[in-house]
Amino acid sequence: MRIGTRKSVMALAQTEDIAQRLSGAAAELAVEIVRFETTGDSDQTSKLLVHGGKGGAFVAEIRAAVTSGRLHAAMHSLKDMPGNEDTPGLVIGATLPRAPPTDALVLRPGVSIEDIRRSRGKGYRIGTNAVRRAAYARRLFPDIEVIHFRGAADTRVRKLDNRDMQRLPGGGEVGPADALIMARSGLERIGLGHRIACELSPLEMLPAVGQGIVAVECAVNDWPTRKYLGLIDDPAAHLSCDAEREVLWILNGHCNSPIAGYSTIDGSQMTLTASVLDEAGMEFIEVTRSGDASRPRELGRAVGLELLHKGAADIIARTRPAP
């Protein structure tokens, strides 16, 4: 089985995890990892919006290799997969067990979380490229300066420690950063979990839809590949995947929309919370509902529709890029 992935340290670690699980479940299966340098990896200056968001930057090229038959499957971080558009001919064949979905603060040497909390962020710069993280950061630390910060996870931490400036799209620089907001699971996966200075609970910063879930995508009619992927699929993660991505579908959210969603399962019940913010973090709509865990799309649809009823469409429209 040929599985496509990005060249980043984190993506390779995730794909190697998939390969090990497949080999453990089907000893007769030979797995080959095929590395891609996607547009988002080669251009670490521009905002992802110019490449069509995370989908265009990190997903499209590998998906094309699956649909053309060059790959049997593709590894994606679920949070990077667009949820507001159909993908004819492809299906998520497996989701790995969900890693911790929370975000975390990484600080440069000499800065403490007490410094930032005490000052409400005044005088500090926090780096992120995610509009959701930026919006929540402005809510948590009203006086902090949020700056555009790109790069693979290990590269971002290195730039933080070295107090490097971040090049801006179109020229110029910003920085250096005093802190970064990053996914806890990503930091732990590449051996940088010790750099977490403060974990942000879902009450403080609701995770991105699908955060912490690794997805494996394949052709919908490739039944042999789907059979093998089914051996490593985690049912609970797949239910959360379906519920949370249904919210994106209902909202028709785009890559510049600060949208969050996170579900938990307790027995036969699923609880799903989703939110929509404006880019400044000032307007904030959040909905929580519970329902039958075996019907995740229905729950996601109900949450999405309630968000729309409360005015989410207006916020999303204002964050949509001008044509």
Phi, psi and omega in degrees: 000128178262120182244126180269146180205164172286166183273355184295157180302317182293315181298319179295321178297319179295319182289324176296326175298316177300313181300318179295320179294319178295317180296324178290328181275333183216090186299335183282351186272126174267128183246129177242130178264124181250122186266137178238139168262101184282169179302319180293334178279323183282330178251101182252024177247311185294154170290147185298338181304324184290342178259014182086025180080190181298325180300313179289327185280322190241344191247320193302316185293321180288322176300319180299324178291330176287313183294333179276351180092001180286335177235153171275328185205166179223139175269134175222145160287125188304326182294342179272353183271122179303137181250000184253017179217149179282152177234083184302133174088355181238154180213149173281109184275337180203148169233134178280160177307139186291128171280166178309127187270000189283161173265163182215156175263131172246128186248147174287154178305135179099349179248137177244158178294330177296322177302313184290317181294320183295323183268000187056023177092356184297128179090358181246154177244131179243131186258136174195156173252354184272125181294328177296311180298320180298316181295316179293322179300321180291332176286318183287320184232082190302335185259004184281152174262120179266126183240150177295126183215116184244166174131162173299159187304313182292326178294319180297317180295320178297318179295323177299310183295324181277356183058040179286149173281153177256124177292142181258151174302133179085001178111162181088172181221161176219153178122196356287166179273149174260340181204159174231149168254124184220164178285131178303315184297322179294318178298317180293324183294330181257016174080021180245023179299332180292346180276356180289115179271332182201124174272132181265119183291161176301336176289330179274318182215099181296132184296162173293153175305124178081002184299134181092356181251129173264127182247147176240119185254143179213175178290138185297331181262006179271081187293323176301316179294318179299325179295314180295316181296327178299336180290336183247007182287134176263114186301319182295317178296324181291323177296316178296320176304311183294319182293312185291321180288335175295326176299313179301319181298315181294320182283342187053044181288148180245179188290348179258009181264122174286091181240137179229155178196136183208133181237150175230153181239131177230101184067238181266003184251141173244138174244128184236127174242134177221153182217158174227132180233159166276170187294334179279349181078009183274315176273132190212122177236130180224142180226137174233131176220155175238154180192186181294122182296339180280357179233062188294324182293324177298317179295316178298321179295318180296318179294316179298317180293324178292322175299317178298318180298329182272001174109013183298326183299322180295318179295315180298319180299322181289337179268354182287134182299146177294142180294000000 
